[in-house]
C-alpha cells in the first residue's frame, strides 16, 4: 500500500503545470514498480519487473502507475 501511496504522490506532483514565462508546460509521468521479495530478490530481477510494469503503463496510455504482477 505504501508503494502505491508514494507513486500516487509523485504522479500528482508531476501533473501540476509549470509556467515558464508565458508558456504553460504539462509533464506526464509513467511509473512502473516492483516489490521485494515478491517480484524478485536481486536488483536485476526487481528492475526487470519494474520495467515490464512501466511498459504496460505506456501501452495503456501513459500518465499512470502500474505495479508488477
N, C-alpha and C positions, 0 to 999 in steps of 0.2 A: 504493500500500500504506500509506503514512504517513497518508493521509486516513482510511482505514478504521480504523487503529490509534487515531488521535486520537478519532474518532467513537465507537468502542467504549469508550474510557476515559471519555468524557463520559457515555455511556449508562449504564455501570456505576456511575458516581458518583451518578447521579440515582436509581438503583434501590434505594439504601440507604434504609430507612425513617427518618423523622425522628420523634423523640419530643419532644412539647411537653406539658409537664405529665404527664398520664396518657394523653394521646392519641397514638396512633401514626399517622403520616401517610405514605402512599406516593404518590410522584410518578412519573408516567410521562413519557417523552420520546419524541419522534419527530424524527429527523434526516434532512433531505434535503440532499444535497451535489452540487456540480458541480465540474468540474476544468478549469482554464485550461491551454491554449487549446482543448483538445478539445471542450469543451461551449460555448465562446463566448469572444470576445476583448474584450467590453465588460462592464462591471459589470451592465448591464441584461440582457444575454444570460445571464450566469452566474447572476444572481438568478432569472431566469425558469426556467432549467433546474433549479436547486435547489428552487424552489417546486413544480415538476412532480414532482420526486422525493419531496418532502415529502407531496404529495397522494397519491401511490402508497403511501407508508408508512401514512398514516392510513386509506386504503381497505383495506389488508391487515390491519389490526388494531392499529396503533399500537405504541408502545414498541419501536421498531426503527430501523434505518438503511437508507437507500436512496441509492445513488449514481446520478445521472442517466445514462441510456443511451438 
